[in-house]
């Protein structure tokens, strides 16, 4: 059965005109309401969903999903590409960037003890050969337990601890690793708790690594639901989003991406990732 148009109501922010199967609407709603999975997972799920939708509606559906996850750069990049070419297939590009980023991270931290926060599927894949992973509970949401379950099933030794015990975790670790929802020239956006984790890493002199493909790089976050465009910290403040926070790159030792490892002793090196991001979805 098809719906002639998805109308906005008390339980939904959907408002897409067109013929869309009810099962696709349900799948779309799951993505809109997802607050557990990382941005790379959300992006991959969105790409898979859009293939089931007629090309003329893809950009609009993408923008609707992006508005529900305003901190996720990959969605914004995808929407921009689809607005120019609704037939563009980003699946293999994204999968390859994710795979290479995870591989580069795995090579860097293999055999080490690592602390992480929140859930990034790219980071998870990169943790498969570590000696041990200490995982913060990552409240609100508590997705740290989901990360632990996934890694344990892969044979990785894990320890889940309260967020307030991050000092202990960092002291015991060789590296601290997080993902990112968006990266800017001056910092990145990730789950709340990432900033104190970065500060704790700096205090104990432990390398702080951000694992993120170049498609998550943004010049700025464009206008979202009535708020002015701006850089990461400005938009988060405008959105009043308490689940994410902005972390300055001065606390980051390196960014691991599909092109390798970029060390940030000199912040100007971020232009390497910026340049790659601009070319990634070239048709």
Number of C-alpha atoms within 10 A of each C-alpha: 8 12 14 12 13 17 12 11 9 5 6 12 16 18 14 17 14 15 15 19 15 13 11 15 15 11 14 21 15 12 20 20 12 13 15 16 16 22 27 26 17 22 24 18 16 22 19 14 18 20 15 12 16 13 15 14 18 22 20 17 21 23 19 18 24 25 18 17 20 22 28 26 27 23 27 25 18 22 21 14 19 22 17 10 15 18 15 15 18 17 15 10 13 20 13 13 20 25 18 19 26 26 21 18 29 20 13 17 21 16 15 15 21 23 26 31 28 29 27 24 18 27 27 20 19 24 29 23 18 19 15 19 29 24 26 27 25 23 16 12 12 17 22 25 20 16 25 23 14 15 18 15 9 13 10 18 17 21 17 19 17 14 19 14 11 23 15 12 27 27 16 14 20 17 21 26 26 24 29 31 23 28 33 23 20 16 20 27 24 26 23 20 20 24 19 15 27 25 15 21 25 17 12 12 13 18 18 24 24 24 24 29 31 29 29 25 26 23 15 17 22 15 13 15 10 8 12 14 14 15 20 25 18 15 22 20 12 14 16 9 13 11 14 18 19 25 24 17 21 14 19 24 20 20 28 26 27 23 15 16 18 19 15 16 12 10 15 10 14 21 12 12 26 19 12 17 18 14 11 14 16 7 8
